[in-house]
Amino acid sequence: MTVARTVELEGHIIDSGLMQQCFGVVMDLGGNFDVEVFDVGEHKDAESFCRMTVMADDEESLREILHELHQNGAHLPDPPDATLKPAPEDRVVPHGFYSTTNHPTHVRYEGEWLPVENVEMDCVVVVDPDAEDGPRAYTKVLNAVEEGDLIVTDEAGVRVDPPERPRGSGSPFGFMQGGVSAERPSESLIREIAEAVEETKADGGSVLAVAGPAVVHSGAGDALARLVREGFVDMLSAGNGFAVHDLERGQYGTSLGMDVETLENPRKGHKHHIYTISEIVRAGGIEPAVEQGIVEEGVMYECVANDVPYVLAGSIRDDGPLPDTITDAVEAQSAIREQAHEADLVLMLATLLHSVAVGNCLPSTTRVVCVDINPATVTQLLDRGSAQAIGMVTDVGTFVPALADRVLDEA
């Protein structure tokens, strides 16, 4: 005896590979399918439609298949309203709550589809029927849930729309479909990334740079500072280490005790970062240090001088830390999330932990470029769900100056 359910797919499901993915999901999970309707778009911008019956041996197996299909954009032909249950306590959610993907999402409420605001992965969806401008749906992280919040449970009444790629797309971000490769031509890829940065700024969008200490160690700090100064980086997300070594570079010409220009280790160079932290603490923070003339160059200097907001998220490994570093993990997550929701293009530069942290907060519609000498960094980012990211496996010390030259020469 088998159980069955009908689902539908529509959009650029062939060109984006969504239909093939759905077929694969059914077979991989031991199910079967029967395509009832398949209408193929007749030109490159036309959408396609597929209705199929999915069959499995039992209800549990079918439920697992339908869950995976839902994540890939399949939906029920006649969806019901979403099931809403109140949160029983602060930070406690009902059993069977819907956990979000990072794709654009809608929930059905009183026969209407509400767009879910601030979509990111691994959140709950809250519906507010009494919002000032009418019912609204939005995400909340678990630790922000309040008693009485109406939480969406189950997947019925929820619609997910993964990003699609129509044939012959002329989008300036069309190149961002390549995944991870160390063999793609660097010069042409940097040119395309530069064009993406320029297009984002021309459209009034925001560019977020996520930077690791290797940007400074490799000598690319000056180039990143130029991009900030010239208005091509609107926000910075980093850790205590990046800021310390950027400030150390301005004070002593070293990064973690090594002269960035000569690659020599001056006497007492290993103490430079501690001396730097001490001076910034004495000044009261990075901004006061700039105002007092203690800090006169570098990425952090340009952020202060050009009113570019930055988030420095701390960790257990931090020396100091700097007064500007957010040491409360939940507070740091909230600050990162606020930045991520404003970003239209994200440049992730040689930092695994911060790249994954920011990537977790981004919707799949935000373009992401991840650059690291280690391909595992980009692979892990994609494995965590940031499938919209492209990876460039190269030395960040070469990439950032080349990107800056390309962007600023054409500006």
Secondary structure, DSSP 4 states (H G I P E B T S, - for coil): --EEEEEEEEESTTTTSHHHHHHHHHHHTT-EEEEEEEE--SSTT--EEEEEEEEESSHHHHHHHHHHHHHTT-B-SS--PPEEEE-SBTTB--TTBPPP-SS-EEEEETTEEEEEES--TT-EEEEETT-TTS-EEEEE-GGG--TT-EEEESSTTEEE------TT---TTTTTT--EESSS-HHHHHHHHHHHHHHHHHTT--EEEEE-THHHHTT-HHHHHHHHHTTS--EEEEEHHHHHHHHHHHHHSEETTEETTT----TTGGGHHHHHHHHHHHHTSHHHHHHTTS--SSHHHHHHHTT--EEEE--TT-SS--TTSB--HHHHHHHHHHHHHH-SEEEEES-HHHHHHHHTT--TTSEEEEEESSHHHHHHHHHTT-TTEEEEES-HHHHHHHHHHHHHHH-
